[in-house]
C-alpha cells in the first residue's frame, strides 16, 4: 500500500501532455493476460498499470484522437480474446477508466493479433502510433515483429513498454519496436512504468511519422466462400458437412469450426488449411487469401446409400414395426459408421465397398454394395421368406379349430432341428425361408405330424387332421373281479373336461345302460362315470389323438341278493318292499334308500361296508338284518317276514 501511495504522489506531479501541430491518432494496447495478476514490488501488475493509465488518460489532450485496446481479460486459453475498450476518438477519461477497472488478468498474450487490430483502428494514410504495454512475449504462435513491420510500412509507429520482463523477453519485445519504427522502453516497477508511458505518450504526440511516397495500406480481411462438392463433379453436397479452417505459416492465428454445405468467412490475407468431413469421409485442402474476395471448392468423395429389406423379392419393404436391425462393414479401409435405427436407412458414406447386413427376427440377409461419389446406391435386400399358415381340424372337410385348446405347433428343418415353436395360437402364421419342413402338432399328450413346402413370396397353408381316440369301457365290482357280463348292471356317462371341439361339460354318453360300451372321444381330458345299483366309480381319462384301447372302472362294491319270505305254512306275500341304509362305525344307520318292491327277491350292487337291510310286505310283516359287504363279494341274504 505504501508503494501504491508513493505512485499516486508521482502521478500527481505528471505534467499535462501537449500535442504539437496536428494531433495524430494513438492506440494504447493494454496487457491483461494471466501473468499480469503477479505482484511487482508489492503491487499487482494490472493494478499498477490501471492507475498509471487512468492518470495518463486524464491528462491526454482533448484534440488528440485516442483508442484503448485490451487482451486476455475475458477467457483463459483463447487467442481471440481481444477487445476494443474505447474506439478511436476524443478521449473520454471517465468511460475509459471504468472499462480499465473491469479488466481481470486471465488469458493468453496475442501480441500480433492485438497489433493487427490496433492498426485497423488508425485511419488510412494518417500515420499514428500504437503503444503496446506487455509483461511477456507472444503466446499464440504468431509473429508480432512482422505485423509491426507492416504497420510501419503503412506509415504507423509502434512504441513498446516491457513491464517487469526478463532480459530475454526484453530482447524479443525490442524487435517489435524496431520493426515498428518506434522505441522500446523497460519498466521494472510502477515508477518506471510511469516514466515509460510518459515518454511513449510524448513520442506519440510529437513524432512526425515517416510517410512513404505511396504508403501501402495493409489489406484487410477478405470475403471467402468455401463450398463442399462431390468429388469428380461440381455438384454441391446434399447434406451438411463439418468444417475446420486454420491459419498456416506466418498468417496470424485463426481457427474456425462449423457445419454446413458451404460456409462464408472474412479472412485476412494469408495461407490457410481447410478440413471437411461428412459421415466417415474427410478431405484436407490448402488455400491462400490475397487482396480480394476468394472462392474455394473442396471435393469430398462421398455418395448416398438407400437400403430396404423385404420378406421376399417383389414384396413391399418392411416398416419400423417389423424391427429390422442393420449393420455396415467397410471393406476398403474406410472409417466405421453406425447406421440409424430406421427400417429403411438412408445415409451419406465415403466412396468404396461395404458389406450390408440386416436381421429381422430369426432371419437375415447380406449383400456387398459399392458407393460412388455423387451417386445414390439403392440396396434392396430380400430375406427369401414365404408365408405358412398352420391349422388343425377334427375332420378333413370341417372348419379349422379357431380356439386354442392347449396344443403346440413345432416347425423342424429336414435334419430335425427345431426352427420355430408356437404356443397358445390355434392357427399361427409363420415366415420361413423357401424349403421343405416337418410340422408337428402336440396335443393332449400326443402328436400329429405332416410336411409343408414353403416358396419365396408365396402364402401357403397346411391343415392337420386331429383323429379321435376309440375307447372300450369296462366295469367290475373290484380289482381282480370278473367284468360285468350283464348290460343291465352298469349305466355310463362320459363328459368333456377340456377337449378339442367339445364344450366343457358336454357329454358323448349319458345315463346309458350298456355292457362294455365303445366311444370315440376327441383328444383331450374326459370324465368317465359308471353307476351300478347304489355304487359308482369316476375316473378322468386322457384321449390321445388316434389312440385305441380300453378303460376299466372298479366300483369297490359287492353284489347282494335279498330273499324275504314268511315262516312255514304262512301265506306268501304279494309285494315286498326293500330298503337299505349304511351303518356307521358305531352301528347307527344312515339315510335309507328304497330298492323297490318285488314278490320276495331283490338283487342289487352296494358299495363295500356294513348295511342294514329291511323288508316289509303288504300284510305288515317285516324283517331286518345287518350285513357286511367286502369288495367283490356275492352274498345271498335270507330274511323271514314276521
Buried (B, 14 or more C-beta within 10 A) or exposed (E): EEBBEEBEEBBEEBEEBEBEEEBBBBBBBBBBBBBBBEEBBEBBBBBBBBBBBBBBBBBBBEEBBBBBBBBBBBEEEBBBBBBBBBEBEEBBBEEBBEBBEEBEBBBBBBBBBBBBBBBBBBEEEBBBBBBBBBBBBBBBEBBBBBBBBBBBBBBBBBBBBBBBBEEEBBEBBBBBBBBBBBBBBBBBBBBBBBBBBBBBBBBBBEBEBEEEEEBEBBBEBBEBEBBBBBBEEEEEBEEBBBBBBBBEEEBBBBEBEEEBBBBEBEBBBBEBBBBBBBBBBBBEBEBBBEEEEBEBBBBBBBBBBEBBBBBBEEBEBBEEEEEBEBBBBBEEEBEEBEBEEEBBBEBBBBBBEBEBBBBBEEBBBEBEBBBBBBBEBEBEBBBBBBBBBBBBBBEEEEEBBEEEBBBBBBBBBEEEEEBBEBEEEBBBEBBBBBBEBBBBBBBBBBBBEBEBEBBBBEEEEBEBBBBBBBBEBBBBBBEEBEBBEEEEBBBBBBBBBBBBBBEEEEBBBEEEBBBBBEBEBBBBBBBBBBBBBBBBBEBEBBBBBBBEEEBBBBBBBBBBEBBBBBEEEEEEBEEBBBBBBBBEEEEEBEEEBEBEBBEBBBBBBBBBBBBBBBBBBEEEBBBEBEBEBEBBBEBEBEBBBE
